[in-house]
């Protein structure tokens, strides 16, 4: 029972981060029908920019409260990622909106590698230690279950952001424009919506979420690295597919379910395979889920129709 | 942007010499190792690798260029071929089978892996395939890295070494051959063996392209719905493209293992898949000549960077700001983006006899 609760908690932490990233994938996919491969790397950009800000600020003004440092890191990382996200859309994808389907996909992969290479040039190949700005001192609400303030913080922030995004999409003018553009961006244009602006806004919002997810991810794993965006990016995409790509609540549910499955999987895989596989296989769960969803329920848990439209 | 308007105007003299083109290319291909040898053995090695990459690129081009399916885990099939060779022809398990058994087996396993991967995913939209293949590549790598316990199968990250070389009718290609007093280095021997494979592959693929199957692929790539409507079994054809592409990967993987004498998971990273993809994007998707040129260019690139970019940076800045590996990644990623924006059909675009490729497929 204790293991169960502990794994649930761990799953919720990583799941809520996946959900944040998955939202970015699903928003862009919903509007453009494009898998933005570079989205996972925005998480990396967010984490590394925040780290850079924190260490610069710490060097300039020693003795600042960690919360101030964290806020400063986020305050720089989020706009920075938004700008990068906007540039990617403007330079890389906009001109290819009517190109054959392979072209934007290949560009997206190119952008992903470009971001990684630039990060490698700026920050080097080494793993950087990400400072513990929110306390990680474990608390023990009950026997055998350990939770840290950072974990609670992660879950709260992620849920608050998801709630905010839902409000934005469902209640605001921009949200309505986004939904209309997702439906059909030509018709939306005829209704007086600036489709290019809406698409840019989608990229900007998604990138901001990815930046925050990056800061949370780096805080939880205490590490930042130029290649750190790849695996969470792939998993977040899986989460988006699991929930039904193009569907916002789906991405959140998908992220949380994926986090939980992974956490339980890692916890119990040794028993399940009689010791043949161990927890170093944790990463294959995401792909197995992806495969299973695509075979049995390609529209995802809460999904819209995604089978080949061609 | 039509394919035609972006075509490179060939210089008149070059176009006139069309008849001479083929003999010239053949002569160059045959003489290349001799020229390279005069520049140093390492360049022959580069040529050998270039041919392996040509083989890989030809295989991936079948999938991406002909059938229009984006496969981002292609290197996994290369890994399957290489590990098959390593398992069946090395002291690791103490099995030493000859190449004419191991190579077809590797190809068959790779094809099976291709079918197993393609079966569930090929009925979905193309972009899903990209992600699933990406995931598949990673899964294969995770298994290669971790299957050294509890039973040691892959020997983990250390990889498998002392793999048997390619031996054809008693001729061990890993040893220099003394032919009537003329020393032929092992690297040159491998070059000609690989060249034979590449020539075979080119003939095969060219026949395939103009066959019923090749035309079906082109139809699917250009408009899947229309292809289905005219009675093409699209799923079967896509599966076939996937399996055949994987076969090429398996064969070149086996050759790689024999040539290198050593395999480890490191050689089969995602980066390698991306490199092969860039080769065909750069050269011209769907066009064999373009793909081959792309493969040779990108294999030579790291060597060229090492020889020219580093001294140049030393001269300009007094130190190396970007090491060749980083510079290579930078150029590769920029190439992918810029090519798609500026010249989506590649440096040597495919002559599309059947259709325009500039229509959105969704």
Interface residues (C-beta under 8 A of the other chain):
Chain A: X33 X34 X35 X92 X95 X96 X98 X99 X100 X101 X102 X103 X104 X105 X106 X107 X109 X110 X111 X112 X113 X114 X116 X117 X118 X120 X121 X230 X234 X237 X238 X241 X275 X276 X277 X278 X280 X281 X283 X284 X286 X287 X290 X291 X294 X295 X298 X306 X307 X308 X309 X310
Chain B: X1 X64 X68 X70 X72 X120 X121 X123 X124 X125 X126 X127 X128 X130 X131 X132 X134 X135 X136 X138 X139 X142 X145 X146 X150 X223 X224 X225 X270 X274 X277 X281 X285 X322 X326 X329 X330 X332 X333 X334 X335 X336 X337 X340 X341 X344 X357 X358 X359 X360 X361 X362
